[in-house]
């Protein structure tokens, strides 16, 4: 049974392949519209409800395209916290590839922590990037996706 009109948007430049694979399977299984937005060409499987959009290179070009197109109830997959904040402000939902759900209740605190960590990195007090994606992260992401899809099927 196809899902309701809500769509999934993917900030695809930095999205791990294992997360894209989960989204491909969801698109194939449910018919949900999944759109990957990236600054580079993407190779995707041939699934009727799956498409990709290549945008020009540049800072936040893909993010701006997603914000322009996202509608209330849509889901955006991104690790970009400012993008997630804009999506939540527009009535969409956002989840990062680690399975963290961003909400109106949590996004301000997450943005504040992000800004603090940027300041710490700029001063040389903190280094390195995020840890590798774990099986628990993939499972948390898949659980949030399944919950979102189940809500769409009920509506």
Order of alpha helices (4+ residues) and beta strands (2+ residues): beta-alpha-beta-beta-alpha-beta-alpha-beta-beta-alpha-alpha
